[in-house]
Amino acid sequence: MSITTDNEHQQQRIPVWLDCDVGHDDALAVILAGHHSKLKLLGISSVSGNAPIERTTANAMRVLEVAGIQGVKVYQGASKPLVKPVYHATNIHGESGLDGTKLLLDPDFARYFAADMNAVNGMRAAIMESEEPVSVVAVGPLTNIALLVSVYPEVVPRIRSLSIMGGAIGLGNTTSAAEFNVFCDPEAAQIVLNSGIDHIALVPLEVTHTVLSTEAIIKRIEGEVVSPKFAQLVAELLHYFGSTYLDVFGAKDGAPLHDPVAVAYLIIPEAFSKRRIRVDVDCSDGPARGRTHCDVWAQEGVETNCWLTTEVDVGKFWGEMIGTMVVASKLSPL
């Protein structure tokens, strides 16, 4: 991956907003969005999901600090889903949402926190004030995005693309039917998928489960990242993430790095295979609640609403991800 400060290249960067519930894989999504030369990160909105909203908000600011990402504010978002009770993934991400390392020190939160505006208003302002259409990456429950398109429908034509880490073609990872982000707020996901945003890309479990943080990958990170402390931070986060996936799912080859893959969709779209289909979310009260019903047969006469990604070039992904870690390590205060 080439990193450059050339003015002409900077002008070509894609303006992007990241909506996340910062846990272990979200942390690497922040690093990828904040430091990649093809992207201009306008802001981050937090949402309840992996941990309660106060923790996901603080975690986003901790990651910005430790990754040396300057000039980006965190806007606190929804503390609960639209309808269903709150659900958190403490069995995967721990009580803090980012357990497993002591290298994430508390920054001066006032530097990063947007105290004068909530997530929905922050997103609207960024999208409407941008000279170019904005790409949104959503890697947590879709509560904030559903509120945005419902309260401010004028943003819809100003959204260049919406890349979502969520859903599954087959089995879920939270129930037998549902993936975590969609399960946390099915109603929000259904609203977003039918919002009229021109380009929605869904990056489901079948894709993210191919991007594993194996021991070989962690050793590569430790070998290529120039700051030993920053490499240690990433390794500790990935080892913890892998240990909980082993405990909960019996995954022996490391945890899947879900969320940065949705960011990578903006950076290396050619690395993804995808199909234009219809996806709807089960919002019933039964055992299928939160399931993403994917019309993989592309039935005649069914109106499509998103691009379903089906494959990613894992080697290309890790090249971009590790290259961006190298950049972050040079700017990190560690």
C-alpha positions in Angstrom: 0.0 0.0 0.0 1.4 3.4 -0.9 0.9 6.3 1.5 1.4 9.8 0.1 0.8 13.4 1.1 0.7 14.7 -2.5 -1.9 17.4 -2.7 -3.5 16.1 -5.9 -3.9 12.6 -4.3 -5.3 14.1 -1.1 -8.1 15.9 -3.1 -9.1 12.5 -4.5 -9.7 10.9 -1.1 -13.1 9.5 -0.4 -14.9 11.4 2.4 -16.1 8.7 4.8 -18.0 8.5 8.1 -17.6 5.5 10.4 -20.4 4.3 12.6 -19.2 1.7 15.2 -19.6 0.0 18.5 -15.9 -0.1 19.2 -14.7 -3.5 20.2 -11.6 -5.3 19.0 -12.3 -5.5 15.3 -13.9 -2.0 15.3 -10.6 -0.7 16.7 -8.8 -1.9 13.5 -11.6 -0.5 11.4 -10.9 2.9 13.0 -7.2 2.6 12.2 -7.9 1.6 8.6 -10.4 4.4 8.0 -8.3 7.0 9.8 -5.0 6.4 8.2 -5.5 5.0 4.7 -4.4 7.4 1.9 -7.6 6.8 -0.1 -10.0 7.9 2.7 -10.7 11.1 4.5 -12.4 10.3 7.8 -14.9 13.0 8.6 -16.1 11.7 11.9 -17.0 8.7 14.0 -20.4 8.0 15.6 -20.7 5.5 18.5 -23.6 3.1 19.0 -24.6 0.6 21.7 -23.6 -2.9 20.7 -20.4 -4.7 21.8 -20.6 -2.7 25.0 -22.8 0.1 26.5 -22.8 3.4 24.7 -20.5 5.2 27.3 -17.9 2.5 26.8 -18.1 2.3 23.0 -17.8 6.1 22.9 -14.7 6.1 25.2 -13.2 3.3 23.3 -13.4 5.2 20.0 -11.5 8.1 21.5 -8.9 5.8 23.0 -8.2 4.2 19.6 -8.0 7.7 18.0 -5.4 8.6 20.6 -3.3 5.5 20.5 -3.4 5.4 16.7 -2.3 9.1 16.3 -5.4 10.1 14.3 -5.8 13.8 14.6 -8.7 16.1 13.8 -11.5 13.5 14.1 -14.3 13.9 16.6 -16.5 11.2 18.2 -20.3 11.8 18.3 -22.2 9.8 20.8 -25.1 7.9 19.3 -28.0 5.6 20.3 -27.8 4.0 23.7 -30.4 1.3 22.9 -32.1 -0.3 19.9 -35.3 1.2 18.3 -37.5 -1.5 19.7 -35.8 -4.5 21.3 -34.0 -4.7 24.7 -30.3 -3.8 24.8 -27.9 -6.7 24.1 -24.1 -6.6 24.5 -21.2 -9.0 23.5 -19.3 -9.1 26.8 -18.5 -12.8 26.1 -16.5 -11.7 23.1 -15.2 -8.2 23.9 -15.2 -8.2 27.7 -16.7 -5.7 30.0 -14.9 -2.7 28.6 -15.5 -3.7 25.0 -11.7 -3.7 24.5 -10.4 -6.1 27.1 -7.0 -7.7 26.8 -4.5 -4.9 26.9 -3.3 -2.1 29.2 -1.8 0.0 26.4 -5.0 1.9 25.7 -4.6 4.8 28.1 -7.3 7.4 28.7 -6.6 10.5 26.5 -7.9 14.0 27.1 -11.4 13.1 26.1 -12.4 16.7 25.5 -10.0 16.7 22.5 -12.1 14.1 20.7 -15.6 14.3 22.0 -18.2 16.3 20.1 -20.1 17.6 23.1 -22.3 20.0 21.1 -23.9 17.5 18.7 -25.2 13.9 18.8 -24.4 11.2 16.3 -27.4 11.7 14.0 -27.0 15.5 13.8 -23.2 15.1 13.4 -23.6 12.7 10.4 -26.2 15.0 8.8 -24.0 18.0 9.1 -20.9 16.1 7.7 -22.9 14.7 4.7 -24.8 17.9 3.8 -21.7 20.1 4.1 -19.3 17.9 2.2 -18.5 19.0 -1.3 -18.5 15.4 -2.5 -21.0 12.7 -1.6 -20.0 10.8 1.6 -19.5 7.1 2.0 -20.7 5.7 5.3 -19.3 2.6 6.9 -21.5 0.9 9.5 -19.9 -1.8 11.6 -22.2 -2.0 14.5 -26.0 -2.2 15.0 -27.7 0.1 12.5 -29.7 2.2 15.0 -27.9 5.5 14.2 -28.2 5.1 10.5 -31.9 4.2 10.7 -32.5 7.4 12.7 -30.5 9.4 10.3 -32.4 8.4 7.1 -35.7 8.6 9.0 -35.3 12.0 10.5 -33.2 13.6 7.7 -34.2 11.9 4.4 -32.5 14.6 2.5 -29.1 12.9 3.2 -30.0 9.8 1.2 -29.0 11.2 -2.2 -25.9 12.6 -0.7 -24.6 9.2 0.5 -22.2 7.9 -2.1 -22.3 4.4 -0.6 -23.1 2.6 2.6 -20.9 -0.4 3.5 -22.4 -2.5 6.2 -20.7 -5.3 8.2 -23.7 -7.4 9.1 -26.0 -10.2 8.4 -25.4 -13.7 7.1 -26.5 -15.7 4.1 -26.8 -18.8 6.2 -26.2 -19.4 9.9 -25.8 -16.5 12.4 -23.2 -16.0 15.2 -25.5 -14.8 17.9 -28.5 -17.0 17.3 -28.7 -19.9 14.8 -30.4 -17.4 12.5 -28.9 -14.0 13.2 -25.6 -12.2 13.0 -24.8 -9.9 16.0 -25.1 -6.4 14.5 -28.4 -7.2 12.8 -29.7 -9.1 15.8 -29.1 -6.2 18.1 -31.5 -4.0 16.1 -33.4 -5.8 13.4 -35.9 -3.0 12.9 -33.1 -0.5 12.2 -31.5 -2.9 9.7 -34.8 -3.3 7.8 -35.3 0.5 7.7 -31.7 1.1 6.4 -31.9 -1.6 3.7 -35.1 0.0 2.4 -34.0 3.6 2.8 -33.4 4.2 -0.9 -29.6 4.7 -0.6 -28.4 4.0 -4.1 -25.4 1.8 -3.3 -25.7 -0.4 -0.1 -23.1 -3.1 0.2 -23.6 -5.9 2.8 -20.5 -7.7 4.0 -21.8 -10.8 5.8 -20.3 -13.4 8.0 -19.5 -15.7 5.0 -17.0 -13.0 3.8 -15.6 -11.9 7.1 -15.1 -15.4 8.4 -12.4 -15.8 5.7 -10.3 -13.0 7.1 -8.7 -14.6 10.1 -6.3 -13.1 12.6 -4.1 -16.2 12.6 -0.8 -16.6 14.5 1.0 -16.2 11.2 -0.8 -12.8 10.6 0.0 -11.7 14.1 3.7 -12.6 13.6 3.6 -10.7 10.3 2.2 -7.6 12.1 4.9 -7.9 14.8 7.5 -8.1 12.1 6.3 -5.2 9.9 5.0 -2.7 12.3 7.9 -0.3 13.2 6.8 0.5 16.7 7.2 -2.5 19.1 4.7 -1.0 21.5 2.1 -0.5 18.9 2.7 -4.0 17.5 2.3 -5.3 21.0 -1.0 -3.4 21.4 -2.4 -4.9 18.2 -1.2 -8.4 19.1 -2.7 -8.2 22.5 -6.1 -7.2 21.1 -6.0 -9.9 18.5 -4.9 -12.6 21.0 -7.7 -11.7 23.3 -10.2 -11.6 20.5 -9.0 -15.0 19.3 -9.2 -16.5 22.9 -12.8 -15.5 23.2 -13.6 -16.9 19.8 -11.9 -20.1 20.9 -14.0 -20.3 24.1 -17.3 -19.4 22.5 -17.1 -20.8 19.0 -14.2 -23.3 19.2 -12.4 -21.3 16.6 -8.8 -22.5 16.6 -7.3 -20.4 13.8 -7.9 -16.9 15.4 -10.9 -14.6 15.3 -12.4 -13.3 12.1 -11.6 -9.6 11.6 -15.1 -8.6 10.7 -15.3 -4.8 10.7 -12.3 -3.6 8.8 -13.4 -5.7 5.8 -16.4 -3.3 5.4 -13.9 -0.4 5.3 -11.8 -2.2 2.8 -14.8 -2.3 0.5 -14.2 1.4 -0.2 -10.5 1.0 -0.6 -10.2 -2.1 -2.8 -13.6 -2.7 -4.3 -12.0 -4.8 -7.0 -11.0 -7.3 -4.3 -14.7 -8.2 -3.6 -17.1 -10.4 -5.5 -20.7 -9.3 -5.2 -24.2 -9.8 -6.5 -27.1 -7.3 -6.7 -30.0 -8.9 -4.8 -32.8 -8.2 -2.3 -32.2 -8.6 1.5 -34.8 -8.3 4.1 -34.6 -8.6 7.9 -36.8 -10.8 10.0 -38.4 -8.5 12.6 -40.8 -11.1 14.1 -40.7 -12.3 17.7 -39.8 -15.8 16.8 -36.5 -17.7 16.7 -35.6 -16.2 13.3 -35.6 -12.7 14.6 -32.7 -10.8 13.1 -32.1 -13.2 10.2 -31.2 -11.6 6.9 -33.2 -13.2 4.2 -31.0 -13.0 1.1 -32.7 -13.7 -2.2 -29.7 -15.5 -3.6 -31.8 -16.9 -6.4 -32.6 -13.4 -7.6 -36.2 -14.1 -8.2 -37.8 -12.5 -11.3 -39.8 -9.4 -10.4 -38.2 -9.0 -6.9 -36.9 -5.4 -6.4 -33.3 -5.5 -5.4 -32.0 -3.2 -2.6 -28.3 -4.0 -2.0 -25.0 -5.5 -3.2 -24.3 -8.7 -1.3 -20.6 -9.4 -1.2 -19.7 -13.0 -1.5 -15.9 -13.1 -1.4 -12.9 -11.0 -0.7 -9.2 -11.3 -1.7 -7.8 -12.0 1.8 -4.2 -11.3 0.7 -5.1 -7.9 -0.7 -7.0 -7.1 2.5 -4.1 -7.9 4.8 -1.8 -5.9 2.6 -3.9 -2.7 3.1 -4.6 -3.4 6.8 -1.0 -4.0 7.8 0.2 -1.2 5.7 -2.1 1.2 7.5 -1.0 -0.2 10.9 2.6 0.7 9.9 1.5 4.3 9.3 -0.4 4.4 12.6 2.6 3.0 14.5 4.8 5.9 13.3 2.3 8.5 14.6 1.3 6.6 17.8 2.2 8.1 21.2 3.2 4.7 22.4 
